């Protein structure tokens, strides 16, 4: 524990104070929802936090859900200054967004936060969350890293850091710091037992993913993800019993697209991927998170189980094809969802985070009854999804028929 001999107290202030001026409040302004009076001035619709990662260029990273739906944005600094900002780009799949402060470089005089590689984190490390929660001024809370590689909590690409540092509404987009004041993640969401308050379970996007996404947004305004041709589903208790396994964590290879990198690597239907790049795999989302931030041409190492024996394969990440439907021998991937034929009918095996299928509300386990009013019963019937435009998909979920619109 660092000791401040002059004051006679233990304190982390020396390391943390350097980061605090780089933590900002982000206000998003959108169309007024009031009665029409001819006043079209945007009004505040949401607020959150952010971190300056490039002082020279005035670049701020925050959450996509903080800026979503906004027409204008403002950034408040700890010294009381307020700047307008423009949206450089946003990525729904990782819930990240990049803003750029609009001001002359010489007038900024900003401080930027130091970013550390999140790959070096260990459960039990101290962590500090900084932001603007519940309408308060800048607030610092302390906890530990409670877990790593968390996923399965939504429709995004997930590989979260879990912390028990207090995170509340308004902290979204603020940095998670290590004990030296370096940014290791971006606070994104919480699990709450009710009321939306802090219950000691918060999640942050690791800096490893954050910086990859930020660099792509700054360069091209969008994130271009790769693929391997493996159509994946998540291992769960029911499927674990079907495979005769004694565990419920892993990604199931539903099928492999012909001519793909996954086929060349020797993966087959029914393989259970348990590790990727030497990280344990919780579900299909873990694999999607790794492939989703890998440049085309990257070699990705996976460990899998087949018939009770462990195998290893090297997948080469390929550029994502413009083709909207990928057909395997026993599964189909379309618009970010994978489908397989079961005794009950065509079932959604997995939904890729941030994909059109996820945005439409399609869920793993849904049974597909029809596409655009036409009943479907075979995987080949899903070729209808290859045509451009929206498609209305009827699914059965928990005994009810629901219609979702795939963009």
PASEBA-813694 format. One record per residue (C-alpha): x, y, z; residue number from 1. Coordinates in nm, 3 decimals, padded with zeros to 5 digits. Last residue first. Example, Ala and Ser with C-alpha at 12.3 -4.5 7.8 and 13.67 -1.06 7.14 Angstrom:
2
<rec xx="01.367" yy="-00.106" zz="00.714" n="2"/>
<rec xx="01.230" yy="-00.450" zz="00.780" n="1"/>
This chain:
407
<rec xx="-03.281" yy="-00.528" zz="-04.156" n="407"/>
<rec xx="-03.438" yy="-00.840" zz="-04.001" n="406"/>
<rec xx="-03.791" yy="-00.768" zz="-03.880" n="405"/>
<rec xx="-03.914" yy="-00.988" zz="-03.599" n="404"/>
<rec xx="-04.256" yy="-01.154" zz="-03.572" n="403"/>
<rec xx="-04.347" yy="-01.345" zz="-03.257" n="402"/>
<rec xx="-04.551" yy="-01.663" zz="-03.216" n="401"/>
<rec xx="-04.596" yy="-01.764" zz="-02.853" n="400"/>
<rec xx="-04.525" yy="-02.096" zz="-02.679" n="399"/>
<rec xx="-04.205" yy="-01.977" zz="-02.514" n="398"/>
<rec xx="-04.073" yy="-01.843" zz="-02.847" n="397"/>
<rec xx="-04.208" yy="-01.938" zz="-03.190" n="396"/>
<rec xx="-04.061" yy="-01.736" zz="-03.473" n="395"/>
<rec xx="-04.198" yy="-01.544" zz="-03.771" n="394"/>
<rec xx="-03.934" yy="-01.364" zz="-03.976" n="393"/>
<rec xx="-04.014" yy="-01.047" zz="-04.167" n="392"/>
<rec xx="-03.736" yy="-00.958" zz="-04.408" n="391"/>
<rec xx="-03.596" yy="-00.613" zz="-04.478" n="390"/>
<rec xx="-03.404" yy="-00.537" zz="-04.794" n="389"/>
<rec xx="-03.162" yy="-00.727" zz="-05.014" n="388"/>
<rec xx="-03.204" yy="-01.095" zz="-05.098" n="387"/>
<rec xx="-03.006" yy="-01.354" zz="-04.904" n="386"/>
<rec xx="-03.280" yy="-01.404" zz="-04.644" n="385"/>
<rec xx="-03.482" yy="-01.612" zz="-04.893" n="384"/>
<rec xx="-03.201" yy="-01.866" zz="-04.881" n="383"/>
<rec xx="-03.357" yy="-01.963" zz="-04.547" n="382"/>
<rec xx="-03.570" yy="-02.225" zz="-04.725" n="381"/>
<rec xx="-03.253" yy="-02.429" zz="-04.783" n="380"/>
<rec xx="-03.241" yy="-02.498" zz="-04.408" n="379"/>
<rec xx="-03.570" yy="-02.685" zz="-04.432" n="378"/>
<rec xx="-03.917" yy="-02.625" zz="-04.283" n="377"/>
<rec xx="-04.014" yy="-02.273" zz="-04.382" n="376"/>
<rec xx="-04.366" yy="-02.125" zz="-04.412" n="375"/>
<rec xx="-04.394" yy="-01.819" zz="-04.641" n="374"/>
<rec xx="-04.523" yy="-01.495" zz="-04.487" n="373"/>
<rec xx="-04.198" yy="-01.305" zz="-04.536" n="372"/>
<rec xx="-04.000" yy="-01.586" zz="-04.373" n="371"/>
<rec xx="-04.181" yy="-01.853" zz="-04.171" n="370"/>
<rec xx="-04.191" yy="-02.074" zz="-03.863" n="369"/>
<rec xx="-03.842" yy="-02.025" zz="-03.720" n="368"/>
<rec xx="-03.798" yy="-02.173" zz="-03.372" n="367"/>
<rec xx="-03.626" yy="-01.933" zz="-03.129" n="366"/>
<rec xx="-03.367" yy="-02.101" zz="-02.906" n="365"/>
<rec xx="-03.103" yy="-01.830" zz="-02.946" n="364"/>
<rec xx="-03.278" yy="-01.495" zz="-02.973" n="363"/>
<rec xx="-03.385" yy="-01.263" zz="-03.259" n="362"/>
<rec xx="-03.442" yy="-00.911" zz="-03.128" n="361"/>
<rec xx="-03.399" yy="-00.719" zz="-03.456" n="360"/>
<rec xx="-03.073" yy="-00.566" zz="-03.333" n="359"/>
<rec xx="-02.937" yy="-00.914" zz="-03.258" n="358"/>
<rec xx="-03.026" yy="-01.039" zz="-03.608" n="357"/>
<rec xx="-02.874" yy="-00.728" zz="-03.768" n="356"/>
<rec xx="-02.550" yy="-00.807" zz="-03.580" n="355"/>
<rec xx="-02.425" yy="-00.627" zz="-03.268" n="354"/>
<rec xx="-02.346" yy="-00.952" zz="-03.089" n="353"/>
<rec xx="-02.379" yy="-01.264" zz="-03.302" n="352"/>
<rec xx="-02.693" yy="-01.470" zz="-03.241" n="351"/>
<rec xx="-02.671" yy="-01.844" zz="-03.177" n="350"/>
<rec xx="-02.856" yy="-02.172" zz="-03.248" n="349"/>
<rec xx="-03.178" yy="-02.028" zz="-03.391" n="348"/>
<rec xx="-03.392" yy="-02.337" zz="-03.452" n="347"/>
<rec xx="-03.548" yy="-02.476" zz="-03.768" n="346"/>
<rec xx="-03.794" yy="-02.744" zz="-03.662" n="345"/>
<rec xx="-03.873" yy="-02.938" zz="-03.343" n="344"/>
<rec xx="-03.657" yy="-03.240" zz="-03.435" n="343"/>
<rec xx="-03.376" yy="-02.997" zz="-03.506" n="342"/>
<rec xx="-03.241" yy="-02.821" zz="-03.816" n="341"/>
<rec xx="-02.981" yy="-02.557" zz="-03.742" n="340"/>
<rec xx="-02.974" yy="-02.177" zz="-03.768" n="339"/>
<rec xx="-02.694" yy="-01.928" zz="-03.706" n="338"/>
<rec xx="-02.771" yy="-01.560" zz="-03.665" n="337"/>
<rec xx="-02.562" yy="-01.261" zz="-03.777" n="336"/>
<rec xx="-02.750" yy="-01.179" zz="-04.095" n="335"/>
<rec xx="-02.770" yy="-01.545" zz="-04.203" n="334"/>
<rec xx="-02.560" yy="-01.844" zz="-04.097" n="333"/>
<rec xx="-02.693" yy="-02.184" zz="-04.204" n="332"/>
<rec xx="-02.637" yy="-02.526" zz="-04.049" n="331"/>
<rec xx="-02.603" yy="-02.892" zz="-04.147" n="330"/>
<rec xx="-02.390" yy="-02.899" zz="-04.461" n="329"/>
<rec xx="-02.300" yy="-02.533" zz="-04.439" n="328"/>
<rec xx="-02.466" yy="-02.235" zz="-04.604" n="327"/>
<rec xx="-02.350" yy="-01.879" zz="-04.543" n="326"/>
<rec xx="-02.613" yy="-01.610" zz="-04.603" n="325"/>
<rec xx="-02.548" yy="-01.234" zz="-04.619" n="324"/>
<rec xx="-02.260" yy="-01.249" zz="-04.868" n="323"/>
<rec xx="-02.063" yy="-00.926" zz="-04.837" n="322"/>
<rec xx="-01.784" yy="-01.142" zz="-04.698" n="321"/>
<rec xx="-01.599" yy="-01.051" zz="-04.383" n="320"/>
<rec xx="-01.226" yy="-01.047" zz="-04.442" n="319"/>
<rec xx="-01.068" yy="-01.374" zz="-04.325" n="318"/>
<rec xx="-00.919" yy="-01.460" zz="-03.987" n="317"/>
<rec xx="-00.687" yy="-01.759" zz="-04.015" n="316"/>
<rec xx="-00.777" yy="-02.037" zz="-03.775" n="315"/>
<rec xx="-00.509" yy="-02.253" zz="-03.614" n="314"/>
<rec xx="-00.626" yy="-02.580" zz="-03.465" n="313"/>
<rec xx="-00.571" yy="-02.785" zz="-03.151" n="312"/>
<rec xx="-00.731" yy="-03.108" zz="-03.035" n="311"/>
<rec xx="-00.843" yy="-03.255" zz="-02.704" n="310"/>
<rec xx="-01.010" yy="-03.594" zz="-02.696" n="309"/>
<rec xx="-01.354" yy="-03.671" zz="-02.555" n="308"/>
<rec xx="-01.508" yy="-03.737" zz="-02.897" n="307"/>
<rec xx="-01.387" yy="-03.399" zz="-03.021" n="306"/>
<rec xx="-01.278" yy="-03.131" zz="-02.775" n="305"/>
<rec xx="-01.132" yy="-02.801" zz="-02.890" n="304"/>
<rec xx="-00.832" yy="-02.572" zz="-02.837" n="303"/>
<rec xx="-00.807" yy="-02.266" zz="-03.059" n="302"/>
<rec xx="-00.517" yy="-02.059" zz="-03.192" n="301"/>
<rec xx="-00.594" yy="-01.751" zz="-03.403" n="300"/>
<rec xx="-00.369" yy="-01.655" zz="-03.695" n="299"/>
<rec xx="-00.439" yy="-01.297" zz="-03.810" n="298"/>
<rec xx="-00.479" yy="-01.254" zz="-04.187" n="297"/>
<rec xx="-00.779" yy="-01.025" zz="-04.154" n="296"/>
<rec xx="-00.730" yy="-00.808" zz="-03.844" n="295"/>
<rec xx="-00.864" yy="-00.948" zz="-03.518" n="294"/>
<rec xx="-01.110" yy="-00.756" zz="-03.304" n="293"/>
<rec xx="-01.422" yy="-00.956" zz="-03.395" n="292"/>
<rec xx="-01.239" yy="-01.290" zz="-03.392" n="291"/>
<rec xx="-01.168" yy="-01.250" zz="-03.021" n="290"/>
<rec xx="-01.510" yy="-01.116" zz="-02.924" n="289"/>
<rec xx="-01.690" yy="-01.369" zz="-03.145" n="288"/>
<rec xx="-01.504" yy="-01.653" zz="-02.970" n="287"/>
<rec xx="-01.611" yy="-01.528" zz="-02.629" n="286"/>
<rec xx="-01.966" yy="-01.472" zz="-02.755" n="285"/>
<rec xx="-01.997" yy="-01.838" zz="-02.856" n="284"/>
<rec xx="-01.977" yy="-01.936" zz="-02.490" n="283"/>
<rec xx="-01.746" yy="-01.925" zz="-02.188" n="282"/>
<rec xx="-01.420" yy="-01.986" zz="-02.375" n="281"/>
<rec xx="-01.104" yy="-01.994" zz="-02.163" n="280"/>
<rec xx="-00.819" yy="-01.777" zz="-02.295" n="279"/>
<rec xx="-00.504" yy="-01.924" zz="-02.454" n="278"/>
<rec xx="-00.574" yy="-01.750" zz="-02.786" n="277"/>
<rec xx="-00.905" yy="-01.936" zz="-02.787" n="276"/>
<rec xx="-00.995" yy="-02.207" zz="-02.539" n="275"/>
<rec xx="-01.282" yy="-02.457" zz="-02.497" n="274"/>
<rec xx="-01.410" yy="-02.496" zz="-02.853" n="273"/>
<rec xx="-01.646" yy="-02.795" zz="-02.859" n="272"/>
<rec xx="-01.641" yy="-02.982" zz="-03.191" n="271"/>
<rec xx="-01.988" yy="-03.103" zz="-03.298" n="270"/>
<rec xx="-01.957" yy="-03.003" zz="-03.664" n="269"/>
<rec xx="-01.596" yy="-03.017" zz="-03.772" n="268"/>
<rec xx="-01.283" yy="-02.803" zz="-03.745" n="267"/>
<rec xx="-00.993" yy="-02.913" zz="-03.966" n="266"/>
<rec xx="-00.809" yy="-02.581" zz="-04.004" n="265"/>
<rec xx="-00.904" yy="-02.569" zz="-04.375" n="264"/>
<rec xx="-01.271" yy="-02.599" zz="-04.277" n="263"/>
<rec xx="-01.237" yy="-02.313" zz="-04.030" n="262"/>
<rec xx="-01.059" yy="-02.100" zz="-04.290" n="261"/>
<rec xx="-01.354" yy="-02.142" zz="-04.524" n="260"/>
<rec xx="-01.392" yy="-02.347" zz="-04.841" n="259"/>
<rec xx="-01.725" yy="-02.494" zz="-04.732" n="258"/>
<rec xx="-01.877" yy="-02.316" zz="-04.429" n="257"/>
<rec xx="-01.834" yy="-02.512" zz="-04.107" n="256"/>
<rec xx="-02.125" yy="-02.629" zz="-03.893" n="255"/>
<rec xx="-02.273" yy="-02.608" zz="-03.545" n="254"/>
<rec xx="-01.930" yy="-02.576" zz="-03.383" n="253"/>
<rec xx="-02.025" yy="-02.557" zz="-03.016" n="252"/>
<rec xx="-01.869" yy="-02.285" zz="-02.802" n="251"/>
<rec xx="-01.767" yy="-02.362" zz="-02.444" n="250"/>
<rec xx="-01.881" yy="-02.365" zz="-02.085" n="249"/>
<rec xx="-02.134" yy="-02.617" zz="-01.956" n="248"/>
<rec xx="-01.920" yy="-02.894" zz="-01.808" n="247"/>
<rec xx="-01.942" yy="-03.271" zz="-01.750" n="246"/>
<rec xx="-02.006" yy="-03.362" zz="-02.112" n="245"/>
<rec xx="-02.230" yy="-03.632" zz="-02.254" n="244"/>
<rec xx="-02.286" yy="-03.435" zz="-02.577" n="243"/>
<rec xx="-02.664" yy="-03.425" zz="-02.525" n="242"/>
<rec xx="-02.609" yy="-03.346" zz="-02.157" n="241"/>
<rec xx="-02.391" yy="-03.048" zz="-02.250" n="240"/>
<rec xx="-02.659" yy="-02.939" zz="-02.496" n="239"/>
<rec xx="-02.916" yy="-02.913" zz="-02.219" n="238"/>
<rec xx="-02.676" yy="-02.750" zz="-01.971" n="237"/>
<rec xx="-02.558" yy="-02.486" zz="-02.220" n="236"/>
<rec xx="-02.282" yy="-02.473" zz="-02.484" n="235"/>
<rec xx="-02.318" yy="-02.173" zz="-02.708" n="234"/>
<rec xx="-02.358" yy="-02.191" zz="-03.086" n="233"/>
<rec xx="-02.109" yy="-02.138" zz="-03.364" n="232"/>
<rec xx="-02.096" yy="-02.132" zz="-03.744" n="231"/>
<rec xx="-01.725" yy="-02.149" zz="-03.828" n="230"/>
<rec xx="-01.647" yy="-01.962" zz="-04.150" n="229"/>
<rec xx="-01.350" yy="-01.777" zz="-04.001" n="228"/>
<rec xx="-01.470" yy="-01.417" zz="-03.992" n="227"/>
<rec xx="-01.331" yy="-01.066" zz="-03.978" n="226"/>
<rec xx="-01.478" yy="-00.743" zz="-03.851" n="225"/>
<rec xx="-01.471" yy="-00.397" zz="-04.003" n="224"/>
<rec xx="-01.546" yy="-00.132" zz="-03.743" n="223"/>
<rec xx="-01.670" yy="00.205" zz="-03.868" n="222"/>
<rec xx="-01.561" yy="00.567" zz="-03.903" n="221"/>
<rec xx="-01.260" yy="00.462" zz="-04.114" n="220"/>
<rec xx="-00.947" yy="00.567" zz="-03.925" n="219"/>
<rec xx="-01.088" yy="00.708" zz="-03.601" n="218"/>
<rec xx="-01.347" yy="00.431" zz="-03.576" n="217"/>
<rec xx="-01.083" yy="00.167" zz="-03.649" n="216"/>
<rec xx="-00.844" yy="00.302" zz="-03.384" n="215"/>
<rec xx="-01.125" yy="00.328" zz="-03.129" n="214"/>
<rec xx="-01.235" yy="-00.033" zz="-03.192" n="213"/>
<rec xx="-00.884" yy="-00.171" zz="-03.142" n="212"/>
<rec xx="-00.830" yy="00.056" zz="-02.841" n="211"/>
<rec xx="-01.147" yy="-00.060" zz="-02.668" n="210"/>
<rec xx="-01.091" yy="-00.432" zz="-02.725" n="209"/>
<rec xx="-00.752" yy="-00.436" zz="-02.549" n="208"/>
<rec xx="-00.872" yy="-00.169" zz="-02.303" n="207"/>
<rec xx="-01.121" yy="-00.420" zz="-02.167" n="206"/>
<rec xx="-01.491" yy="-00.321" zz="-02.186" n="205"/>
<rec xx="-01.608" yy="-00.275" zz="-01.829" n="204"/>
<rec xx="-01.867" yy="-00.457" zz="-01.620" n="203"/>
<rec xx="-02.019" yy="-00.386" zz="-01.280" n="202"/>
<rec xx="-02.135" yy="-00.610" zz="-00.997" n="201"/>
<rec xx="-02.128" yy="-00.448" zz="-00.652" n="200"/>
<rec xx="-02.500" yy="-00.402" zz="-00.613" n="199"/>
<rec xx="-02.513" yy="-00.048" zz="-00.750" n="198"/>
<rec xx="-02.859" yy="00.079" zz="-00.833" n="197"/>
<rec xx="-03.091" yy="-00.005" zz="-01.123" n="196"/>
<rec xx="-03.398" yy="-00.036" zz="-00.903" n="195"/>
<rec xx="-03.365" yy="-00.409" zz="-00.856" n="194"/>
<rec xx="-03.107" yy="-00.679" zz="-00.804" n="193"/>
<rec xx="-02.867" yy="-00.493" zz="-01.028" n="192"/>
<rec xx="-02.612" yy="-00.611" zz="-01.281" n="191"/>
<rec xx="-02.409" yy="-00.321" zz="-01.414" n="190"/>
<rec xx="-02.302" yy="-00.183" zz="-01.751" n="189"/>
<rec xx="-02.031" yy="-00.005" zz="-01.952" n="188"/>
<rec xx="-01.729" yy="00.114" zz="-01.756" n="187"/>
<rec xx="-01.438" yy="00.147" zz="-02.002" n="186"/>
<rec xx="-01.128" yy="-00.059" zz="-01.929" n="185"/>
<rec xx="-00.767" yy="-00.066" zz="-01.810" n="184"/>
<rec xx="-00.705" yy="00.309" zz="-01.789" n="183"/>
<rec xx="-00.389" yy="00.387" zz="-01.593" n="182"/>
<rec xx="-00.410" yy="00.559" zz="-01.253" n="181"/>
<rec xx="-00.132" yy="00.354" zz="-01.094" n="180"/>
<rec xx="-00.379" yy="00.148" zz="-00.887" n="179"/>
<rec xx="-00.560" yy="00.041" zz="-01.205" n="178"/>
<rec xx="-00.831" yy="00.253" zz="-01.361" n="177"/>
<rec xx="-01.181" yy="00.186" zz="-01.497" n="176"/>
<rec xx="-01.267" yy="00.478" zz="-01.720" n="175"/>
<rec xx="-01.601" yy="00.651" zz="-01.771" n="174"/>
<rec xx="-01.837" yy="00.563" zz="-02.053" n="173"/>
<rec xx="-02.126" yy="00.477" zz="-01.826" n="172"/>
<rec xx="-02.073" yy="00.626" zz="-01.479" n="171"/>
<rec xx="-02.394" yy="00.826" zz="-01.517" n="170"/>
<rec xx="-02.614" yy="00.554" zz="-01.371" n="169"/>
<rec xx="-02.409" yy="00.377" zz="-01.105" n="168"/>
<rec xx="-02.073" yy="00.204" zz="-01.065" n="167"/>
<rec xx="-01.931" yy="00.122" zz="-00.721" n="166"/>
<rec xx="-01.606" yy="-00.073" zz="-00.756" n="165"/>
<rec xx="-01.708" yy="-00.441" zz="-00.745" n="164"/>
<rec xx="-01.540" yy="-00.517" zz="-01.078" n="163"/>
<rec xx="-01.602" yy="-00.747" zz="-01.375" n="162"/>
<rec xx="-01.385" yy="-00.706" zz="-01.686" n="161"/>
<rec xx="-01.589" yy="-00.793" zz="-01.992" n="160"/>
<rec xx="-01.530" yy="-01.010" zz="-02.296" n="159"/>
<rec xx="-01.858" yy="-00.943" zz="-02.472" n="158"/>
<rec xx="-01.950" yy="-00.870" zz="-02.833" n="157"/>
<rec xx="-02.303" yy="-00.749" zz="-02.776" n="156"/>
<rec xx="-02.640" yy="-00.925" zz="-02.757" n="155"/>
<rec xx="-02.658" yy="-00.944" zz="-02.380" n="154"/>
<rec xx="-02.516" yy="-01.092" zz="-02.060" n="153"/>
<rec xx="-02.343" yy="-01.405" zz="-02.193" n="152"/>
<rec xx="-01.991" yy="-01.279" zz="-02.132" n="151"/>
<rec xx="-01.733" yy="-01.225" zz="-01.856" n="150"/>
<rec xx="-01.370" yy="-01.269" zz="-01.962" n="149"/>
<rec xx="-01.228" yy="-01.156" zz="-01.628" n="148"/>
<rec xx="-01.352" yy="-01.158" zz="-01.270" n="147"/>
<rec xx="-01.382" yy="-00.957" zz="-00.950" n="146"/>
<rec xx="-01.116" yy="-00.697" zz="-01.031" n="145"/>
<rec xx="-01.112" yy="-00.507" zz="-00.704" n="144"/>
<rec xx="-01.286" yy="-00.206" zz="-00.561" n="143"/>
<rec xx="-01.256" yy="00.171" zz="-00.532" n="142"/>
<rec xx="-01.482" yy="00.463" zz="-00.619" n="141"/>
<rec xx="-01.398" yy="00.806" zz="-00.761" n="140"/>
<rec xx="-01.662" yy="01.072" zz="-00.831" n="139"/>
<rec xx="-01.665" yy="01.371" zz="-01.066" n="138"/>
<rec xx="-01.964" yy="01.590" zz="-00.985" n="137"/>
<rec xx="-02.292" yy="01.424" zz="-00.895" n="136"/>
<rec xx="-02.594" yy="01.385" zz="-01.122" n="135"/>
<rec xx="-02.644" yy="01.018" zz="-01.042" n="134"/>
<rec xx="-02.290" yy="00.917" zz="-01.133" n="133"/>
<rec xx="-02.026" yy="01.141" zz="-01.299" n="132"/>
<rec xx="-01.726" yy="00.921" zz="-01.362" n="131"/>
<rec xx="-01.427" yy="00.738" zz="-01.220" n="130"/>
<rec xx="-01.405" yy="00.368" zz="-01.133" n="129"/>
<rec xx="-01.098" yy="00.243" zz="-00.945" n="128"/>
<rec xx="-00.954" yy="-00.109" zz="-00.952" n="127"/>
<rec xx="-00.731" yy="-00.312" zz="-00.719" n="126"/>
<rec xx="-00.610" yy="-00.642" zz="-00.860" n="125"/>
<rec xx="-00.786" yy="-00.946" zz="-00.712" n="124"/>
<rec xx="-00.850" yy="-01.124" zz="-01.042" n="123"/>
<rec xx="-00.548" yy="-01.055" zz="-01.259" n="122"/>
<rec xx="-00.494" yy="-00.800" zz="-01.533" n="121"/>
<rec xx="-00.204" yy="-00.822" zz="-01.781" n="120"/>
<rec xx="-00.428" yy="-00.854" zz="-02.089" n="119"/>
<rec xx="-00.583" yy="-00.516" zz="-02.002" n="118"/>
<rec xx="-00.295" yy="-00.332" zz="-02.168" n="117"/>
<rec xx="-00.262" yy="00.010" zz="-02.003" n="116"/>
<rec xx="-00.402" yy="00.341" zz="-02.130" n="115"/>
<rec xx="-00.267" yy="00.669" zz="-01.995" n="114"/>
<rec xx="-00.533" yy="00.940" zz="-01.978" n="113"/>
<rec xx="-00.502" yy="01.263" zz="-02.170" n="112"/>
<rec xx="-00.484" yy="01.614" zz="-02.031" n="111"/>
<rec xx="-00.618" yy="01.902" zz="-02.237" n="110"/>
<rec xx="-00.484" yy="02.248" zz="-02.308" n="109"/>
<rec xx="-00.764" yy="02.297" zz="-02.562" n="108"/>
<rec xx="-00.708" yy="02.650" zz="-02.689" n="107"/>
<rec xx="-00.393" yy="02.567" zz="-02.885" n="106"/>
<rec xx="-00.569" yy="02.284" zz="-03.070" n="105"/>
<rec xx="-00.857" yy="02.508" zz="-03.175" n="104"/>
<rec xx="-01.186" yy="02.367" zz="-03.059" n="103"/>
<rec xx="-01.443" yy="02.104" zz="-03.153" n="102"/>
<rec xx="-01.387" yy="01.810" zz="-02.918" n="101"/>
<rec xx="-01.386" yy="01.478" zz="-03.102" n="100"/>
<rec xx="-01.615" yy="01.195" zz="-02.991" n="99"/>
<rec xx="-01.559" yy="00.819" zz="-03.018" n="98"/>
<rec xx="-01.819" yy="00.555" zz="-02.934" n="97"/>
<rec xx="-01.817" yy="00.209" zz="-02.778" n="96"/>
<rec xx="-02.102" yy="-00.031" zz="-02.701" n="95"/>
<rec xx="-01.898" yy="-00.330" zz="-02.831" n="94"/>
<rec xx="-02.152" yy="-00.442" zz="-03.093" n="93"/>
<rec xx="-02.307" yy="-00.095" zz="-03.119" n="92"/>
<rec xx="-01.991" yy="00.061" zz="-03.259" n="91"/>
<rec xx="-01.983" yy="00.439" zz="-03.285" n="90"/>
<rec xx="-01.805" yy="00.696" zz="-03.500" n="89"/>
<rec xx="-01.646" yy="01.040" zz="-03.504" n="88"/>
<rec xx="-01.935" yy="01.207" zz="-03.320" n="87"/>
<rec xx="-01.877" yy="01.580" zz="-03.289" n="86"/>
<rec xx="-01.803" yy="01.774" zz="-02.971" n="85"/>
<rec xx="-01.901" yy="02.109" zz="-02.822" n="84"/>
<rec xx="-01.680" yy="02.221" zz="-02.537" n="83"/>
<rec xx="-01.747" yy="02.311" zz="-02.173" n="82"/>
<rec xx="-01.483" yy="02.445" zz="-01.933" n="81"/>
<rec xx="-01.531" yy="02.402" zz="-01.559" n="80"/>
<rec xx="-01.180" yy="02.280" zz="-01.470" n="79"/>
<rec xx="-01.306" yy="01.920" zz="-01.444" n="78"/>
<rec xx="-01.402" yy="01.926" zz="-01.811" n="77"/>
<rec xx="-01.753" yy="01.916" zz="-01.957" n="76"/>
<rec xx="-01.799" yy="01.766" zz="-02.306" n="75"/>
<rec xx="-02.102" yy="01.860" zz="-02.515" n="74"/>
<rec xx="-02.279" yy="01.663" zz="-02.785" n="73"/>
<rec xx="-02.524" yy="01.743" zz="-03.063" n="72"/>
<rec xx="-02.779" yy="01.543" zz="-03.262" n="71"/>
<rec xx="-02.795" yy="01.244" zz="-03.027" n="70"/>
<rec xx="-02.985" yy="00.919" zz="-03.078" n="69"/>
<rec xx="-02.712" yy="00.707" zz="-02.924" n="68"/>
<rec xx="-02.447" yy="00.913" zz="-02.743" n="67"/>
<rec xx="-02.449" yy="00.741" zz="-02.400" n="66"/>
<rec xx="-02.553" yy="00.404" zz="-02.546" n="65"/>
<rec xx="-02.244" yy="00.407" zz="-02.768" n="64"/>
<rec xx="-02.026" yy="00.436" zz="-02.460" n="63"/>
<rec xx="-01.737" yy="00.683" zz="-02.424" n="62"/>
<rec xx="-01.399" yy="00.762" zz="-02.581" n="61"/>
<rec xx="-01.285" yy="01.124" zz="-02.618" n="60"/>
<rec xx="-01.046" yy="01.261" zz="-02.881" n="59"/>
<rec xx="-00.932" yy="01.623" zz="-02.846" n="58"/>
<rec xx="-00.667" yy="01.586" zz="-03.118" n="57"/>
<rec xx="-00.372" yy="01.687" zz="-02.899" n="56"/>
<rec xx="-00.521" yy="01.541" zz="-02.583" n="55"/>
<rec xx="-00.571" yy="01.191" zz="-02.727" n="54"/>
<rec xx="-00.733" yy="00.943" zz="-02.487" n="53"/>
<rec xx="-00.974" yy="01.183" zz="-02.316" n="52"/>
<rec xx="-01.211" yy="00.972" zz="-02.109" n="51"/>
<rec xx="-01.590" yy="00.971" zz="-02.100" n="50"/>
<rec xx="-01.889" yy="00.995" zz="-01.870" n="49"/>
<rec xx="-02.263" yy="00.989" zz="-01.907" n="48"/>
<rec xx="-02.559" yy="01.203" zz="-01.991" n="47"/>
<rec xx="-02.884" yy="01.153" zz="-02.179" n="46"/>
<rec xx="-03.161" yy="01.342" zz="-02.360" n="45"/>
<rec xx="-03.041" yy="01.702" zz="-02.324" n="44"/>
<rec xx="-03.242" yy="01.930" zz="-02.556" n="43"/>
<rec xx="-03.191" yy="02.007" zz="-02.923" n="42"/>
<rec xx="-03.330" yy="02.341" zz="-03.045" n="41"/>
<rec xx="-03.628" yy="02.291" zz="-03.276" n="40"/>
<rec xx="-03.843" yy="02.563" zz="-03.128" n="39"/>
<rec xx="-04.137" yy="02.602" zz="-03.367" n="38"/>
<rec xx="-04.378" yy="02.540" zz="-03.083" n="37"/>
<rec xx="-04.445" yy="02.171" zz="-03.118" n="36"/>
<rec xx="-04.528" yy="02.027" zz="-02.780" n="35"/>
<rec xx="-04.235" yy="01.863" zz="-02.598" n="34"/>
<rec xx="-04.006" yy="01.577" zz="-02.704" n="33"/>
<rec xx="-03.718" yy="01.803" zz="-02.796" n="32"/>
<rec xx="-03.484" yy="01.652" zz="-03.052" n="31"/>
<rec xx="-03.152" yy="01.536" zz="-02.918" n="30"/>
<rec xx="-02.867" yy="01.648" zz="-02.695" n="29"/>
<rec xx="-02.609" yy="01.415" zz="-02.545" n="28"/>
<rec xx="-02.406" yy="01.528" zz="-02.246" n="27"/>
<rec xx="-02.062" yy="01.380" zz="-02.180" n="26"/>
<rec xx="-01.885" yy="01.442" zz="-01.849" n="25"/>
<rec xx="-01.509" yy="01.420" zz="-01.860" n="24"/>
<rec xx="-01.223" yy="01.213" zz="-01.715" n="23"/>
<rec xx="-00.888" yy="01.346" zz="-01.840" n="22"/>
<rec xx="-00.848" yy="01.579" zz="-01.539" n="21"/>
<rec xx="-00.870" yy="01.267" zz="-01.313" n="20"/>
<rec xx="-00.580" yy="01.069" zz="-01.458" n="19"/>
<rec xx="-00.287" yy="01.246" zz="-01.288" n="18"/>
<rec xx="-00.473" yy="01.238" zz="-00.957" n="17"/>
<rec xx="-00.477" yy="00.857" zz="-00.957" n="16"/>
<rec xx="-00.108" yy="00.790" zz="-00.903" n="15"/>
<rec xx="-00.048" yy="01.029" zz="-00.614" n="14"/>
<rec xx="-00.398" yy="00.980" zz="-00.473" n="13"/>
<rec xx="-00.345" yy="00.611" zz="-00.397" n="12"/>
<rec xx="-00.327" yy="00.681" zz="-00.024" n="11"/>
<rec xx="-00.213" yy="00.536" zz="00.309" n="10"/>
<rec xx="-00.191" yy="00.813" zz="00.567" n="9"/>
<rec xx="00.076" yy="00.990" zz="00.768" n="8"/>
<rec xx="00.031" yy="01.325" zz="00.597" n="7"/>
<rec xx="00.395" yy="01.377" zz="00.499" n="6"/>
<rec xx="00.465" yy="01.003" zz="00.494" n="5"/>
<rec xx="00.206" yy="00.933" zz="00.225" n="4"/>
<rec xx="00.215" yy="00.552" zz="00.215" n="3"/>
<rec xx="00.144" yy="00.342" zz="-00.094" n="2"/>
<rec xx="00.000" yy="00.000" zz="00.000" n="1"/>
